[in-house]
């Protein structure tokens, strides 16, 4: 996870839900390198991933605007790398 200027973002809340559900099933936070990881059940499924930046403020006082949700399809038990983008 990076801000629009390319700096890593720590402690941003990430939410993940199955595409057919309305509420998030998993909530986690980005680490010091701006990364996050979540294991999901193996097998074919579609997921939606987004960042919840409500109340998140950078040390310089600026606030982020979330970018679009990211849709991810998992076929089996593979790893999928994605990125979340932000705006000012």
C-alpha positions in Angstrom: 0.0 0.0 0.0 1.3 3.3 -1.0 0.1 6.9 -0.9 -0.2 8.9 -4.1 3.4 10.1 -3.6 4.8 6.6 -3.4 5.3 6.4 0.4 4.4 3.1 2.2 1.3 3.3 4.4 1.3 1.6 7.8 -1.8 0.6 9.8 -4.4 1.1 7.1 -7.5 -1.0 7.7 -8.1 -3.5 4.9 -11.5 -5.2 4.5 -12.2 -8.3 2.5 -15.6 -9.9 1.7 -16.8 -12.6 -0.6 -18.3 -10.9 -3.8 -21.8 -12.2 -3.1 -21.8 -10.9 0.5 -22.4 -7.3 1.7 -20.4 -7.2 4.9 -16.6 -7.8 5.3 -15.6 -11.2 6.4 -12.0 -10.2 7.3 -10.5 -7.0 8.6 -6.7 -6.5 8.9 -4.1 -3.8 8.9 -1.2 -3.0 6.6 2.3 -3.6 8.1 5.3 -1.3 8.2 6.1 -2.0 4.6 2.6 -1.3 3.5 1.8 -5.0 2.9 -1.0 -7.2 4.2 -1.9 -10.9 3.8 -5.0 -12.9 4.4 -5.6 -16.6 3.9 -9.0 -17.4 2.5 -10.6 -20.9 2.1 -9.3 -22.9 -0.8 -11.6 -23.3 -3.8 -13.1 -21.1 -6.5 -14.4 -17.9 -5.1 -14.6 -14.2 -5.9 -13.5 -11.6 -3.3 -13.7 -7.8 -3.0 -10.8 -6.0 -1.2 -10.8 -2.3 -0.2 -9.2 0.0 2.3 -11.1 1.8 5.0 -9.4 5.1 5.5 -12.1 6.7 7.6 -10.3 8.5 10.4 -6.9 7.6 9.0 -4.6 10.6 9.0 -1.0 10.8 7.9 1.6 12.3 10.2 1.6 15.6 8.3 -2.2 15.9 8.8 -3.3 15.0 5.3 -6.1 12.5 4.7 -6.3 9.8 2.1 -9.3 9.1 -0.2 -9.9 5.5 -1.0 -9.4 4.2 -4.5 -11.7 1.7 -6.2 -12.4 -1.7 -4.7 -10.3 -4.5 -6.1 -12.0 -7.7 -7.3 -10.0 -10.9 -6.9 -10.8 -14.4 -8.2 -9.2 -17.4 -6.5 -9.4 -20.8 -8.3 -7.8 -23.1 -5.8 -5.2 -22.4 -3.1 -2.9 -20.0 -5.0 -1.5 -16.7 -3.9 -2.8 -13.5 -5.5 -0.9 -10.2 -5.2 -2.9 -7.1 -5.5 -2.4 -3.4 -4.9 -4.8 -0.8 -3.4 -4.5 2.8 -4.7 -5.3 6.0 -2.9 -6.0 9.7 -3.8 -5.5 12.9 -1.9 
